[in-house]
């Protein structure tokens, strides 16, 4: 809940594509994944990844970390082939 509140505040103050906002979104997704809610985490990681690719570039360390985190969320749903492709 705290990550969600922080994310909404950052979106409103900094904007949806600000690097700090994206970091908070990634942290929220990781917390959700840690609770075993892999589908919800996947959706958040995908949103974060698309924004990071646009704002930071495809080879930025944060973008690459988001790809890894997305792969973990996909793997957690038993979609091993898709996770490997990421």
Jmol script that loads the backbone (N, CA, C; Angstrom):
load data "model"
ATOM      1  N   UNK A   1       0.829  -1.200   0.000  1.00  0.00           N
ATOM      2  CA  UNK A   1       0.000   0.000   0.000  1.00  0.00           C
ATOM      3  C   UNK A   1       0.871   1.261   0.000  1.00  0.00           C
ATOM      4  N   UNK A   2       1.946   1.256   0.773  1.00  0.00           N
ATOM      5  CA  UNK A   2       2.812   2.444   0.825  1.00  0.00           C
ATOM      6  C   UNK A   2       3.482   2.712  -0.521  1.00  0.00           C
ATOM      7  N   UNK A   3       3.928   1.643  -1.192  1.00  0.00           N
ATOM      8  CA  UNK A   3       4.526   1.827  -2.518  1.00  0.00           C
ATOM      9  C   UNK A   3       3.506   2.430  -3.482  1.00  0.00           C
ATOM     10  N   UNK A   4       2.262   1.977  -3.403  1.00  0.00           N
ATOM     11  CA  UNK A   4       1.218   2.508  -4.294  1.00  0.00           C
ATOM     12  C   UNK A   4       0.977   3.995  -4.024  1.00  0.00           C
ATOM     13  N   UNK A   5       0.935   4.370  -2.757  1.00  0.00           N
ATOM     14  CA  UNK A   5       0.736   5.773  -2.406  1.00  0.00           C
ATOM     15  C   UNK A   5       1.899   6.626  -2.909  1.00  0.00           C
ATOM     16  N   UNK A   6       3.097   6.114  -2.710  1.00  0.00           N
ATOM     17  CA  UNK A   6       4.287   6.835  -3.178  1.00  0.00           C
ATOM     18  C   UNK A   6       4.286   6.951  -4.697  1.00  0.00           C
ATOM     19  N   UNK A   7       3.921   5.867  -5.373  1.00  0.00           N
ATOM     20  CA  UNK A   7       3.885   5.877  -6.833  1.00  0.00           C
ATOM     21  C   UNK A   7       2.893   6.914  -7.341  1.00  0.00           C
ATOM     22  N   UNK A   8       1.716   6.949  -6.769  1.00  0.00           N
ATOM     23  CA  UNK A   8       0.716   7.924  -7.204  1.00  0.00           C
ATOM     24  C   UNK A   8       1.188   9.353  -6.962  1.00  0.00           C
ATOM     25  N   UNK A   9       1.829   9.599  -5.827  1.00  0.00           N
ATOM     26  CA  UNK A   9       2.349  10.938  -5.524  1.00  0.00           C
ATOM     27  C   UNK A   9       3.441  11.327  -6.519  1.00  0.00           C
ATOM     28  N   UNK A  10       4.340  10.402  -6.809  1.00  0.00           N
ATOM     29  CA  UNK A  10       5.424  10.700  -7.752  1.00  0.00           C
ATOM     30  C   UNK A  10       4.886  10.943  -9.157  1.00  0.00           C
ATOM     31  N   UNK A  11       3.903  10.152  -9.568  1.00  0.00           N
ATOM     32  CA  UNK A  11       3.301  10.369 -10.889  1.00  0.00           C
ATOM     33  C   UNK A  11       2.732  11.779 -10.975  1.00  0.00           C
ATOM     34  N   UNK A  12       2.077  12.203  -9.903  1.00  0.00           N
ATOM     35  CA  UNK A  12       1.434  13.514  -9.897  1.00  0.00           C
ATOM     36  C   UNK A  12       2.453  14.650  -9.856  1.00  0.00           C
ATOM     37  N   UNK A  13       3.524  14.477  -9.100  1.00  0.00           N
ATOM     38  CA  UNK A  13       4.507  15.548  -8.930  1.00  0.00           C
ATOM     39  C   UNK A  13       5.597  15.514 -10.005  1.00  0.00           C
ATOM     40  N   UNK A  14       6.131  14.328 -10.269  1.00  0.00           N
ATOM     41  CA  UNK A  14       7.279  14.210 -11.174  1.00  0.00           C
ATOM     42  C   UNK A  14       6.897  13.806 -12.597  1.00  0.00           C
ATOM     43  N   UNK A  15       5.758  13.144 -12.726  1.00  0.00           N
ATOM     44  CA  UNK A  15       5.345  12.628 -14.023  1.00  0.00           C
ATOM     45  C   UNK A  15       5.566  11.131 -14.110  1.00  0.00           C
ATOM     46  N   UNK A  16       4.835  10.503 -15.027  1.00  0.00           N
ATOM     47  CA  UNK A  16       4.873   9.047 -15.141  1.00  0.00           C
ATOM     48  C   UNK A  16       6.195   8.507 -15.668  1.00  0.00           C
ATOM     49  N   UNK A  17       6.932   9.305 -16.412  1.00  0.00           N
ATOM     50  CA  UNK A  17       8.161   8.815 -17.036  1.00  0.00           C
ATOM     51  C   UNK A  17       9.428   9.254 -16.305  1.00  0.00           C
ATOM     52  N   UNK A  18       9.290   9.887 -15.165  1.00  0.00           N
ATOM     53  CA  UNK A  18      10.471  10.322 -14.408  1.00  0.00           C
ATOM     54  C   UNK A  18      11.198   9.090 -13.860  1.00  0.00           C
ATOM     55  N   UNK A  19      12.529   9.070 -13.897  1.00  0.00           N
ATOM     56  CA  UNK A  19      13.271   7.910 -13.396  1.00  0.00           C
ATOM     57  C   UNK A  19      12.918   7.515 -11.956  1.00  0.00           C
ATOM     58  N   UNK A  20      12.674   8.479 -11.078  1.00  0.00           N
ATOM     59  CA  UNK A  20      12.294   8.132  -9.704  1.00  0.00           C
ATOM     60  C   UNK A  20      10.935   7.443  -9.665  1.00  0.00           C
ATOM     61  N   UNK A  21      10.017   7.889 -10.491  1.00  0.00           N
ATOM     62  CA  UNK A  21       8.701   7.258 -10.578  1.00  0.00           C
ATOM     63  C   UNK A  21       8.841   5.825 -11.070  1.00  0.00           C
ATOM     64  N   UNK A  22       9.692   5.633 -12.062  1.00  0.00           N
ATOM     65  CA  UNK A  22       9.903   4.294 -12.606  1.00  0.00           C
ATOM     66  C   UNK A  22      10.549   3.369 -11.579  1.00  0.00           C
ATOM     67  N   UNK A  23      11.455   3.893 -10.779  1.00  0.00           N
ATOM     68  CA  UNK A  23      12.076   3.099  -9.717  1.00  0.00           C
ATOM     69  C   UNK A  23      11.034   2.654  -8.707  1.00  0.00           C
ATOM     70  N   UNK A  24      10.145   3.562  -8.337  1.00  0.00           N
ATOM     71  CA  UNK A  24       9.092   3.213  -7.387  1.00  0.00           C
ATOM     72  C   UNK A  24       8.147   2.177  -7.980  1.00  0.00           C
ATOM     73  N   UNK A  25       7.831   2.314  -9.267  1.00  0.00           N
ATOM     74  CA  UNK A  25       6.972   1.329  -9.920  1.00  0.00           C
ATOM     75  C   UNK A  25       7.637  -0.047  -9.894  1.00  0.00           C
ATOM     76  N   UNK A  26       8.919  -0.081 -10.158  1.00  0.00           N
ATOM     77  CA  UNK A  26       9.650  -1.339 -10.126  1.00  0.00           C
ATOM     78  C   UNK A  26       9.666  -1.924  -8.716  1.00  0.00           C
ATOM     79  N   UNK A  27       9.848  -1.080  -7.711  1.00  0.00           N
ATOM     80  CA  UNK A  27       9.834  -1.550  -6.325  1.00  0.00           C
ATOM     81  C   UNK A  27       8.463  -2.105  -5.942  1.00  0.00           C
ATOM     82  N   UNK A  28       7.412  -1.448  -6.396  1.00  0.00           N
ATOM     83  CA  UNK A  28       6.062  -1.943  -6.148  1.00  0.00           C
ATOM     84  C   UNK A  28       5.874  -3.308  -6.813  1.00  0.00           C
ATOM     85  N   UNK A  29       6.301  -3.423  -8.051  1.00  0.00           N
ATOM     86  CA  UNK A  29       6.170  -4.690  -8.767  1.00  0.00           C
ATOM     87  C   UNK A  29       6.938  -5.802  -8.057  1.00  0.00           C
ATOM     88  N   UNK A  30       8.123  -5.491  -7.548  1.00  0.00           N
ATOM     89  CA  UNK A  30       8.915  -6.492  -6.822  1.00  0.00           C
ATOM     90  C   UNK A  30       8.211  -6.910  -5.529  1.00  0.00           C
ATOM     91  N   UNK A  31       7.596  -5.957  -4.851  1.00  0.00           N
ATOM     92  CA  UNK A  31       6.864  -6.282  -3.623  1.00  0.00           C
ATOM     93  C   UNK A  31       5.665  -7.172  -3.938  1.00  0.00           C
ATOM     94  N   UNK A  32       4.968  -6.872  -5.023  1.00  0.00           N
ATOM     95  CA  UNK A  32       3.817  -7.670  -5.442  1.00  0.00           C
ATOM     96  C   UNK A  32       4.279  -9.075  -5.824  1.00  0.00           C
ATOM     97  N   UNK A  33       5.375  -9.154  -6.566  1.00  0.00           N
ATOM     98  CA  UNK A  33       5.921 -10.455  -6.958  1.00  0.00           C
ATOM     99  C   UNK A  33       6.305 -11.266  -5.717  1.00  0.00           C
ATOM    100  N   UNK A  34       6.879 -10.591  -4.730  1.00  0.00           N
ATOM    101  CA  UNK A  34       7.266 -11.257  -3.493  1.00  0.00           C
ATOM    102  C   UNK A  34       6.090 -11.852  -2.736  1.00  0.00           C
ATOM    103  N   UNK A  35       4.906 -11.347  -3.005  1.00  0.00           N
ATOM    104  CA  UNK A  35       3.688 -11.872  -2.387  1.00  0.00           C
ATOM    105  C   UNK A  35       3.067 -12.982  -3.225  1.00  0.00           C
ATOM    106  N   UNK A  36       3.739 -13.333  -4.326  1.00  0.00           N
ATOM    107  CA  UNK A  36       3.244 -14.403  -5.183  1.00  0.00           C
ATOM    108  C   UNK A  36       2.175 -13.964  -6.170  1.00  0.00           C
ATOM    109  N   UNK A  37       1.979 -12.671  -6.321  1.00  0.00           N
ATOM    110  CA  UNK A  37       0.974 -12.144  -7.253  1.00  0.00           C
ATOM    111  C   UNK A  37       1.674 -11.838  -8.581  1.00  0.00           C
ATOM    112  N   UNK A  38       2.056 -12.919  -9.269  1.00  0.00           N
ATOM    113  CA  UNK A  38       2.921 -12.807 -10.439  1.00  0.00           C
ATOM    114  C   UNK A  38       2.264 -12.104 -11.621  1.00  0.00           C
ATOM    115  N   UNK A  39       0.992 -12.319 -11.842  1.00  0.00           N
ATOM    116  CA  UNK A  39       0.303 -11.665 -12.952  1.00  0.00           C
ATOM    117  C   UNK A  39       0.274 -10.160 -12.790  1.00  0.00           C
ATOM    118  N   UNK A  40      -0.032  -9.706 -11.591  1.00  0.00           N
ATOM    119  CA  UNK A  40      -0.047  -8.262 -11.307  1.00  0.00           C
ATOM    120  C   UNK A  40       1.357  -7.685 -11.412  1.00  0.00           C
ATOM    121  N   UNK A  41       2.339  -8.436 -10.899  1.00  0.00           N
ATOM    122  CA  UNK A  41       3.729  -7.984 -10.988  1.00  0.00           C
ATOM    123  C   UNK A  41       4.172  -7.887 -12.442  1.00  0.00           C
ATOM    124  N   UNK A  42       3.781  -8.867 -13.246  1.00  0.00           N
ATOM    125  CA  UNK A  42       4.136  -8.841 -14.664  1.00  0.00           C
ATOM    126  C   UNK A  42       3.610  -7.577 -15.336  1.00  0.00           C
ATOM    127  N   UNK A  43       2.369  -7.250 -15.071  1.00  0.00           N
ATOM    128  CA  UNK A  43       1.773  -6.053 -15.672  1.00  0.00           C
ATOM    129  C   UNK A  43       2.551  -4.791 -15.276  1.00  0.00           C
ATOM    130  N   UNK A  44       2.901  -4.674 -14.008  1.00  0.00           N
ATOM    131  CA  UNK A  44       3.656  -3.506 -13.540  1.00  0.00           C
ATOM    132  C   UNK A  44       5.060  -3.473 -14.152  1.00  0.00           C
ATOM    133  N   UNK A  45       5.725  -4.631 -14.177  1.00  0.00           N
ATOM    134  CA  UNK A  45       7.066  -4.678 -14.770  1.00  0.00           C
ATOM    135  C   UNK A  45       7.028  -4.327 -16.258  1.00  0.00           C
ATOM    136  N   UNK A  46       5.997  -4.773 -16.969  1.00  0.00           N
ATOM    137  CA  UNK A  46       5.883  -4.442 -18.398  1.00  0.00           C
ATOM    138  C   UNK A  46       5.691  -2.933 -18.600  1.00  0.00           C
ATOM    139  N   UNK A  47       4.851  -2.318 -17.775  1.00  0.00           N
ATOM    140  CA  UNK A  47       4.655  -0.862 -17.856  1.00  0.00           C
ATOM    141  C   UNK A  47       5.971  -0.137 -17.598  1.00  0.00           C
ATOM    142  N   UNK A  48       6.645  -0.561 -16.557  1.00  0.00           N
ATOM    143  CA  UNK A  48       7.920   0.056 -16.186  1.00  0.00           C
ATOM    144  C   UNK A  48       8.947  -0.127 -17.304  1.00  0.00           C
ATOM    145  N   UNK A  49       9.023  -1.327 -17.837  1.00  0.00           N
ATOM    146  CA  UNK A  49       9.995  -1.622 -18.887  1.00  0.00           C
ATOM    147  C   UNK A  49       9.770  -0.763 -20.124  1.00  0.00           C
ATOM    148  N   UNK A  50       8.542  -0.639 -20.556  1.00  0.00           N
ATOM    149  CA  UNK A  50       8.261   0.173 -21.743  1.00  0.00           C
ATOM    150  C   UNK A  50       8.648   1.633 -21.517  1.00  0.00           C
ATOM    151  N   UNK A  51       8.336   2.154 -20.352  1.00  0.00           N
ATOM    152  CA  UNK A  51       8.701   3.537 -20.056  1.00  0.00           C
ATOM    153  C   UNK A  51      10.215   3.698 -19.979  1.00  0.00           C
ATOM    154  N   UNK A  52      10.891   2.743 -19.345  1.00  0.00           N
ATOM    155  CA  UNK A  52      12.353   2.832 -19.233  1.00  0.00           C
ATOM    156  C   UNK A  52      13.017   2.761 -20.604  1.00  0.00           C
ATOM    157  N   UNK A  53      12.523   1.900 -21.479  1.00  0.00           N
ATOM    158  CA  UNK A  53      13.086   1.825 -22.830  1.00  0.00           C
ATOM    159  C   UNK A  53      12.980   3.183 -23.518  1.00  0.00           C
ATOM    160  N   UNK A  54      11.848   3.833 -23.349  1.00  0.00           N
ATOM    161  CA  UNK A  54      11.608   5.120 -23.987  1.00  0.00           C
ATOM    162  C   UNK A  54      12.451   6.231 -23.366  1.00  0.00           C
ATOM    163  N   UNK A  55      12.534   6.242 -22.037  1.00  0.00           N
ATOM    164  CA  UNK A  55      13.195   7.342 -21.328  1.00  0.00           C
ATOM    165  C   UNK A  55      14.702   7.111 -21.193  1.00  0.00           C
ATOM    166  N   UNK A  56      15.089   5.887 -20.835  1.00  0.00           N
ATOM    167  CA  UNK A  56      16.492   5.615 -20.513  1.00  0.00           C
ATOM    168  C   UNK A  56      17.253   4.908 -21.626  1.00  0.00           C
ATOM    169  N   UNK A  57      16.522   4.239 -22.495  1.00  0.00           N
ATOM    170  CA  UNK A  57      17.166   3.472 -23.557  1.00  0.00           C
ATOM    171  C   UNK A  57      17.176   1.986 -23.232  1.00  0.00           C
ATOM    172  N   UNK A  58      17.346   1.188 -24.275  1.00  0.00           N
ATOM    173  CA  UNK A  58      17.251  -0.262 -24.130  1.00  0.00           C
ATOM    174  C   UNK A  58      18.425  -0.894 -23.410  1.00  0.00           C
ATOM    175  N   UNK A  59      19.566  -0.209 -23.355  1.00  0.00           N
ATOM    176  CA  UNK A  59      20.746  -0.816 -22.729  1.00  0.00           C
ATOM    177  C   UNK A  59      21.090  -0.206 -21.374  1.00  0.00           C
ATOM    178  N   UNK A  60      20.241   0.671 -20.867  1.00  0.00           N
ATOM    179  CA  UNK A  60      20.480   1.271 -19.551  1.00  0.00           C
ATOM    180  C   UNK A  60      20.370   0.175 -18.481  1.00  0.00           C
ATOM    181  N   UNK A  61      21.221   0.231 -17.453  1.00  0.00           N
ATOM    182  CA  UNK A  61      21.163  -0.797 -16.399  1.00  0.00           C
ATOM    183  C   UNK A  61      19.779  -0.964 -15.764  1.00  0.00           C
ATOM    184  N   UNK A  62      19.050   0.098 -15.577  1.00  0.00           N
ATOM    185  CA  UNK A  62      17.704  -0.023 -14.992  1.00  0.00           C
ATOM    186  C   UNK A  62      16.752  -0.752 -15.930  1.00  0.00           C
ATOM    187  N   UNK A  63      16.889  -0.503 -17.219  1.00  0.00           N
ATOM    188  CA  UNK A  63      16.060  -1.191 -18.206  1.00  0.00           C
ATOM    189  C   UNK A  63      16.377  -2.683 -18.203  1.00  0.00           C
ATOM    190  N   UNK A  64      17.656  -3.018 -18.160  1.00  0.00           N
ATOM    191  CA  UNK A  64      18.066  -4.422 -18.151  1.00  0.00           C
ATOM    192  C   UNK A  64      17.598  -5.122 -16.874  1.00  0.00           C
ATOM    193  N   UNK A  65      17.627  -4.420 -15.755  1.00  0.00           N
ATOM    194  CA  UNK A  65      17.126  -4.988 -14.499  1.00  0.00           C
ATOM    195  C   UNK A  65      15.631  -5.259 -14.596  1.00  0.00           C
ATOM    196  N   UNK A  66      14.902  -4.362 -15.258  1.00  0.00           N
ATOM    197  CA  UNK A  66      13.463  -4.568 -15.425  1.00  0.00           C
ATOM    198  C   UNK A  66      13.168  -5.780 -16.300  1.00  0.00           C
ATOM    199  N   UNK A  67      13.988  -6.024 -17.298  1.00  0.00           N
ATOM    200  CA  UNK A  67      13.815  -7.219 -18.133  1.00  0.00           C
ATOM    201  C   UNK A  67      14.000  -8.468 -17.270  1.00  0.00           C
ATOM    202  N   UNK A  68      15.021  -8.467 -16.445  1.00  0.00           N
ATOM    203  CA  UNK A  68      15.280  -9.589 -15.542  1.00  0.00           C
ATOM    204  C   UNK A  68      14.100  -9.796 -14.592  1.00  0.00           C
ATOM    205  N   UNK A  69      13.629  -8.711 -13.985  1.00  0.00           N
ATOM    206  CA  UNK A  69      12.511  -8.809 -13.050  1.00  0.00           C
ATOM    207  C   UNK A  69      11.237  -9.296 -13.740  1.00  0.00           C
ATOM    208  N   UNK A  70      11.013  -8.830 -14.956  1.00  0.00           N
ATOM    209  CA  UNK A  70       9.867  -9.300 -15.730  1.00  0.00           C
ATOM    210  C   UNK A  70       9.991 -10.803 -15.981  1.00  0.00           C
ATOM    211  N   UNK A  71      11.183 -11.245 -16.324  1.00  0.00           N
ATOM    212  CA  UNK A  71      11.408 -12.672 -16.555  1.00  0.00           C
ATOM    213  C   UNK A  71      11.092 -13.490 -15.304  1.00  0.00           C
ATOM    214  N   UNK A  72      11.449 -12.977 -14.129  1.00  0.00           N
ATOM    215  CA  UNK A  72      11.138 -13.681 -12.885  1.00  0.00           C
ATOM    216  C   UNK A  72       9.631 -13.774 -12.665  1.00  0.00           C
ATOM    217  N   UNK A  73       8.915 -12.712 -12.969  1.00  0.00           N
ATOM    218  CA  UNK A  73       7.460 -12.719 -12.803  1.00  0.00           C
ATOM    219  C   UNK A  73       6.807 -13.704 -13.777  1.00  0.00           C
ATOM    220  N   UNK A  74       7.315 -13.742 -14.995  1.00  0.00           N
ATOM    221  CA  UNK A  74       6.787 -14.669 -16.000  1.00  0.00           C
ATOM    222  C   UNK A  74       7.106 -16.112 -15.593  1.00  0.00           C
ATOM    223  N   UNK A  75       8.322 -16.328 -15.139  1.00  0.00           N
ATOM    224  CA  UNK A  75       8.720 -17.670 -14.678  1.00  0.00           C
ATOM    225  C   UNK A  75       7.855 -18.129 -13.504  1.00  0.00           C
ATOM    226  N   UNK A  76       7.528 -17.199 -12.622  1.00  0.00           N
ATOM    227  CA  UNK A  76       6.695 -17.523 -11.474  1.00  0.00           C
ATOM    228  C   UNK A  76       5.312 -18.015 -11.856  1.00  0.00           C
ATOM    229  N   UNK A  77       4.913 -17.733 -13.089  1.00  0.00           N
ATOM    230  CA  UNK A  77       3.626 -18.192 -13.605  1.00  0.00           C
ATOM    231  C   UNK A  77       3.765 -19.491 -14.398  1.00  0.00           C
ATOM    232  N   UNK A  78       4.977 -20.049 -14.376  1.00  0.00           N
ATOM    233  CA  UNK A  78       5.209 -21.310 -15.060  1.00  0.00           C
ATOM    234  C   UNK A  78       5.456 -21.188 -16.548  1.00  0.00           C
ATOM    235  N   UNK A  79       5.673 -19.985 -17.045  1.00  0.00           N
ATOM    236  CA  UNK A  79       5.899 -19.767 -18.478  1.00  0.00           C
ATOM    237  C   UNK A  79       7.415 -19.672 -18.721  1.00  0.00           C
ATOM    238  N   UNK A  80       8.067 -20.827 -18.575  1.00  0.00           N
ATOM    239  CA  UNK A  80       9.523 -20.880 -18.581  1.00  0.00           C
ATOM    240  C   UNK A  80      10.131 -20.499 -19.924  1.00  0.00           C
ATOM    241  N   UNK A  81       9.542 -20.942 -21.002  1.00  0.00           N
ATOM    242  CA  UNK A  81      10.061 -20.603 -22.329  1.00  0.00           C
ATOM    243  C   UNK A  81      10.036 -19.118 -22.582  1.00  0.00           C
ATOM    244  N   UNK A  82       8.925 -18.478 -22.227  1.00  0.00           N
ATOM    245  CA  UNK A  82       8.808 -17.034 -22.401  1.00  0.00           C
ATOM    246  C   UNK A  82       9.807 -16.291 -21.526  1.00  0.00           C
ATOM    247  N   UNK A  83       9.987 -16.774 -20.301  1.00  0.00           N
ATOM    248  CA  UNK A  83      10.948 -16.150 -19.387  1.00  0.00           C
ATOM    249  C   UNK A  83      12.357 -16.232 -19.951  1.00  0.00           C
ATOM    250  N   UNK A  84      12.676 -17.382 -20.530  1.00  0.00           N
ATOM    251  CA  UNK A  84      14.021 -17.556 -21.104  1.00  0.00           C
ATOM    252  C   UNK A  84      14.253 -16.607 -22.276  1.00  0.00           C
ATOM    253  N   UNK A  85      13.221 -16.376 -23.073  1.00  0.00           N
ATOM    254  CA  UNK A  85      13.356 -15.484 -24.224  1.00  0.00           C
ATOM    255  C   UNK A  85      13.612 -14.045 -23.816  1.00  0.00           C
ATOM    256  N   UNK A  86      13.113 -13.663 -22.645  1.00  0.00           N
ATOM    257  CA  UNK A  86      13.309 -12.288 -22.191  1.00  0.00           C
ATOM    258  C   UNK A  86      14.776 -12.059 -21.878  1.00  0.00           C
TER     259      UNK A  86
END
end "model"
wireframe off; spacefill off
backbone 0.3
color backbone group
